[in-house]
Amino acid sequence: MAIEMISFAQIATAVTPKGAVLYGLTASGVVYEYNYSREVWIPLPMRALPENGSQANVIGLRGPGGRNAE
């Protein structure tokens, strides 16, 4: 099995009840999460909200300067 090499444009950390999580974003927009037990980066499937997404149950994000991201 060949090892695929990826490079990230940005790496972010998050704190969860289960501990720290690492996320990586590639230049092409693919998001990966680091799996500590397997020591590999796993791609996360991402999808857009439907047009009536304002009714969806979404966790709010804070942008730079404390502004809410919509």
C-alpha positions as CSV (number, residue, x, y, z in Angstrom):
1,M,0.0,0.0,0.0
2,A,1.4,3.4,-1.0
3,I,1.4,6.3,1.4
4,E,-0.3,9.3,-0.1
5,M,1.2,12.6,0.7
6,I,-1.0,15.6,1.4
7,S,-0.1,19.2,2.4
8,F,-2.3,21.6,4.3
9,A,-2.9,25.3,3.7
10,Q,-4.2,25.6,7.2
11,I,-4.3,23.5,10.4
12,A,-6.7,24.1,13.2
13,T,-7.2,22.7,16.7
14,A,-10.3,22.1,18.7
15,V,-11.0,21.0,22.2
16,T,-13.8,18.5,22.8
17,P,-14.9,16.5,25.8
18,K,-12.8,13.6,24.5
19,G,-9.7,15.7,24.1
20,A,-7.9,17.8,21.5
21,V,-8.7,17.4,17.8
22,L,-6.6,18.4,14.8
23,Y,-8.2,19.5,11.5
24,G,-6.3,20.2,8.2
25,L,-7.5,22.1,5.2
26,T,-5.9,21.5,1.8
27,A,-5.5,24.2,-0.9
28,S,-8.3,22.4,-2.9
29,G,-10.7,22.7,0.0
30,V,-10.7,19.1,1.4
31,V,-10.9,18.9,5.2
32,Y,-9.1,16.2,7.1
33,E,-9.2,15.1,10.8
34,Y,-6.2,13.5,12.5
35,N,-6.8,10.1,14.0
36,Y,-4.4,9.8,16.9
37,S,-4.9,6.0,17.4
38,R,-4.2,5.1,13.8
39,E,-1.7,8.1,13.2
40,V,-3.3,9.0,9.9
41,W,-5.3,12.0,8.4
42,I,-8.8,11.0,7.4
43,P,-10.9,13.1,4.9
44,L,-14.2,14.4,6.3
45,P,-17.1,14.4,3.9
46,M,-18.5,18.0,3.7
47,R,-21.8,19.1,2.1
48,A,-23.6,22.3,1.7
49,L,-26.8,23.2,3.6
50,P,-30.0,23.1,1.7
51,E,-31.5,26.4,0.6
52,N,-33.9,26.4,3.6
53,G,-30.8,25.7,5.8
54,S,-31.9,28.5,8.2
55,Q,-34.3,25.9,9.7
56,A,-31.5,23.3,10.0
57,N,-30.0,22.5,13.4
58,V,-26.5,24.0,12.9
59,I,-23.8,24.8,15.5
60,G,-22.9,28.5,15.2
61,L,-19.3,29.5,14.5
62,R,-17.5,32.7,15.6
63,G,-15.5,34.5,13.0
64,P,-12.6,36.9,13.6
65,G,-13.3,39.6,16.1
66,G,-16.2,37.7,17.6
67,R,-18.6,38.2,14.7
68,N,-20.9,35.3,14.0
69,A,-20.4,33.4,10.8
70,E,-23.6,32.6,8.9
